[in-house]
Amino acid sequence: MTVKRYAEGTKVSVHSSQMELKKLVDRYGGNGFFFSEEDHRAVVGCRIRGVFLKFSITRRPPDEFLRTAAGRLRPPCQRRAACAQEYRRQWRALLLFLKGGLEATVGEDPDMPFEKVFLPFTVMPNGDTVDEAVREQVQHAYRTGDISAAPLLPASRQLTE
């Protein structure tokens, strides 16, 4: 079963999504909103609750849209259109993620604190996000089996037979 991706087929422009992101950040008391596009990468940043956040969108090249879902070859103009369509979808998905995360952290729910939800996107003093700093180490640990499922639950909450 193939799951339809969020905002697949959207007609909302990238610019409109960027402006919605800015309004969302403003609505939740953030500031310092910026976005930048260079080559095949867009970066969105802001400061919310005193925390600097950075999100990236990688624009896939038209060559990655060589074939349709049914496997038919696309002409170059359709590849470019499919590439642009995916880019618009990515911006909508980022907006959905940020909106959901901000809404989930509005209250004082100890299980859903702002810092926990947005930790991977938190900018460290060297300019990297937490995700960029630790992703390889975590992936390596899982690839090599150097991780155990035992610490997933605190001792007081582990099930006993």
TAKA-V267577 format. One record per run of one state. SS is the DSSP state (alpha for helix, beta for strand, coil for the rest). FROM is the first residue (numbers start at 1). LEN is the number of residues. Records with the same first field share a line. If there is no record, write none. Layout:
# TAKA-V267577
SS = FROM-LEN / FROM-LEN
This chain:
# TAKA-V267577
coil = 1-13 / 28-3 / 39-2 / 49-2 / 59-3 / 66-1 / 68-5 / 74-2 / 105-5 / 113-1 / 124-5 / 145-5 / 153-2 / 158-4
alpha = 14-14 / 62-4 / 76-29 / 110-3 / 114-8 / 130-15 / 150-3 / 155-3
beta = 31-8 / 41-8 / 51-8 / 67-1 / 73-1 / 122-2 / 129-1
